[in-house]
Amino acid sequence: MKIFKNILALGMVLFLAITMSAQNYKTEKNNGTAEGRLYWDAGNGWEFRNGDYSLMTFKAQKNGKKVNVALASTEGDRDVASEIKNVEVIVVEKGKTKTGRGNLADGITVKL
């Protein structure tokens, strides 16, 4: 299962695109889960050297006809929750796309 194939930040909305393969749901190793990481900083300057960045790990879990995406952990000192107000997740499965919206604190649920 590929997660976060496309990541695009426009303004203060973060878009995550998840490509999920049905064959991966059937494996014991994967069990309908995926994870991906996203690096975020100011985009200019060198303050990341002093910890002004965030390396976020997201986890996705397919439960029946839903995919739940949550921020699992962060590294760095940057307060991304104050910058990223909304997150939109696009799940691509069997050539069809479904979208869910939420925020970093509460996570995102996409109905398949």
C-alpha positions in Angstrom: 0.0 0.0 0.0 1.4 3.3 -1.0 0.6 6.2 1.3 1.0 9.9 0.6 1.9 9.4 -3.0 1.2 13.1 -3.5 1.5 15.7 -0.9 0.6 19.3 -1.6 0.3 22.3 0.8 -1.7 25.3 -0.5 -2.0 28.1 1.9 -2.9 26.6 5.3 -4.6 23.5 3.9 -2.6 20.3 3.7 -3.6 17.8 1.0 -2.6 14.2 1.3 -3.3 11.6 -1.4 -3.3 8.0 -0.4 -3.2 5.1 -2.9 -4.5 1.9 -1.4 -4.2 -1.5 -3.1 -6.8 -4.1 -2.3 -4.2 -6.8 -2.4 -2.4 -5.2 0.6 -5.4 -5.5 2.8 -5.2 -9.2 2.6 -1.7 -9.6 3.9 -1.0 -10.2 7.5 2.0 -7.9 7.5 0.1 -4.9 6.2 -3.4 -5.6 7.6 -4.9 -2.6 5.9 -2.5 -0.1 7.4 0.0 2.3 5.9 2.2 5.1 7.1 4.1 8.0 5.6 6.2 11.0 6.7 6.0 14.6 5.8 8.7 17.3 6.5 7.5 20.9 7.1 9.5 24.0 7.8 9.4 27.8 7.0 10.5 27.2 3.5 13.3 29.7 3.6 16.3 30.4 5.9 18.3 28.1 8.1 16.2 28.0 11.3 15.6 24.2 10.7 19.2 23.8 12.0 17.9 25.0 15.4 14.9 22.7 15.5 12.4 24.9 13.7 10.9 22.1 11.6 8.4 19.3 12.0 8.8 15.8 10.7 5.3 14.3 10.9 4.4 10.6 10.7 0.9 9.8 9.6 -0.8 6.5 9.9 -3.8 5.2 7.9 -6.0 2.3 8.9 -8.8 0.8 6.7 -11.8 -0.3 8.8 -14.6 -1.7 6.7 -15.7 1.1 4.4 -13.6 3.8 6.1 -10.0 4.9 6.1 -8.9 6.7 9.2 -5.7 8.9 8.9 -4.1 10.3 12.0 -1.0 12.2 12.9 1.0 9.5 14.9 4.1 11.5 15.9 6.2 14.6 15.3 9.9 15.5 15.5 11.2 19.0 15.7 10.0 22.1 17.5 7.8 23.7 14.8 4.1 24.1 15.9 2.5 22.9 12.7 -1.0 22.8 14.3 -1.0 26.6 14.3 -0.1 26.7 10.6 -2.0 23.8 9.2 -5.7 24.5 10.0 -7.2 21.9 7.7 -6.1 18.6 6.1 -7.8 17.0 3.1 -7.1 13.4 2.4 -7.7 11.8 -1.0 -7.9 8.0 -1.1 -7.4 6.3 -4.4 -8.7 2.8 -4.5 -9.4 0.7 -7.6 -9.2 3.8 -9.8 -11.8 5.7 -7.7 -11.1 8.7 -5.4 -12.8 9.6 -2.2 -12.1 12.6 0.0 -12.2 13.4 3.7 -11.5 16.6 5.6 -10.3 17.2 9.1 -7.4 18.6 11.1 -4.2 17.3 12.7 -5.6 17.1 16.2 -8.7 15.0 15.4 -7.5 13.1 12.3 -9.4 12.5 9.1 -11.9 9.8 8.1 -12.5 9.0 4.5 -15.7 7.1 3.6 -15.1 4.6 0.8 
